[in-house]
Amino acid sequence: MKLCAQILKFKPDLVITENRLSDLPCHYLSKSGVSAVRILRKTDNNRTTNACKAVIVNRSDKLQESHVGTGAGLFEVKKIGDDFFVYIVDCQDLKACTVLLRGASKDLLNQL
């Protein structure tokens, strides 16, 4: 796959996309040891790129080595309740964080 080859030549550990990523590219990325996060919201994507010191690229053929983020430490996925959450921790020079609130119901959380 041309898309995967263009991405893999930069040797990333993690690929994050706002758009849908089909199972076939995910398979090729996974076989190469690259994790892929699909359908991340634009606001979350902007925060993630700031934390990782990466650049959002709209087309894989425009990708350059300077776009690849190197500021993140550890990437992991955790299941909390019925939902999965992506954690990118140990980022260098981090200036933001996320607070996750859990409660018995959304109504109870909205009161907070």
C-alpha positions in Angstrom: 0.0 0.0 0.0 1.4 3.3 -1.1 0.0 5.3 1.9 1.5 2.9 4.4 4.9 3.0 2.6 4.9 6.8 2.6 4.2 6.8 6.4 6.5 3.9 7.3 9.6 5.4 5.7 9.7 7.9 8.6 9.7 5.0 11.2 6.8 6.3 13.4 5.6 4.5 16.5 2.1 6.0 16.4 -0.2 7.3 13.6 -3.2 9.4 14.6 -5.9 10.4 12.1 -9.1 12.4 12.3 -10.6 10.4 9.4 -11.6 6.9 9.1 -8.7 4.5 8.5 -9.7 1.1 7.0 -8.7 -2.2 8.4 -6.1 -3.0 5.7 -3.8 0.0 6.4 -4.2 -0.7 10.1 -3.1 -4.3 9.4 0.0 -3.1 7.5 0.9 -0.5 10.1 0.4 -3.1 12.9 2.7 -5.6 11.2 5.4 -2.9 11.1 5.0 -2.2 14.8 3.1 1.0 14.4 -0.1 1.7 16.4 -2.9 3.6 14.7 -5.6 5.7 16.4 -8.6 6.3 14.2 -11.2 9.1 14.2 -9.8 11.5 16.8 -11.7 14.8 17.1 -10.0 17.8 15.6 -9.6 19.6 19.0 -8.0 16.4 20.5 -5.8 16.1 17.5 -4.6 19.7 17.9 -3.8 19.1 21.6 -2.0 15.8 20.8 0.2 17.4 18.2 1.1 20.2 20.6 2.0 17.7 23.3 4.0 15.5 20.9 5.6 18.3 19.0 4.2 17.0 15.7 2.6 18.7 12.7 -0.8 17.8 11.2 -0.4 16.7 7.6 -3.4 16.5 5.2 -1.7 14.3 2.6 0.8 11.5 3.1 2.8 12.5 0.0 3.5 15.9 1.7 4.9 14.2 4.8 8.4 15.3 5.9 10.6 14.1 8.7 10.2 17.4 10.5 6.4 16.7 10.8 7.0 13.6 12.9 6.6 14.3 16.6 9.3 13.2 19.0 8.0 14.8 22.2 5.9 11.9 23.6 7.0 9.3 26.0 4.5 6.5 26.4 1.4 5.6 24.5 -1.3 3.3 25.9 -5.0 2.5 25.6 -7.0 2.0 28.8 -10.6 0.8 29.1 -12.6 2.7 31.7 -16.1 1.5 32.1 -17.4 0.8 28.6 -15.1 3.3 26.9 -11.6 3.2 25.6 -9.2 6.1 26.3 -5.9 6.9 24.7 -3.1 8.1 27.0 0.0 9.8 25.8 2.2 10.5 28.8 5.7 11.6 29.7 5.6 14.4 27.1 8.5 16.8 27.0 7.8 20.5 28.0 4.0 19.8 28.4 1.9 22.8 28.9 -1.5 21.1 29.1 -3.3 18.2 30.7 -6.7 16.5 30.7 -8.9 15.8 33.7 -11.2 12.8 33.4 -14.4 12.9 35.5 -16.4 9.7 36.2 -19.7 9.4 38.0 -22.8 7.3 38.4 -24.6 9.3 35.6 -24.1 12.2 33.2 -26.6 14.2 35.2 -24.5 13.8 38.3 -21.4 14.8 36.4 -23.1 17.9 34.9 -23.8 19.1 38.5 -20.1 19.2 39.1 
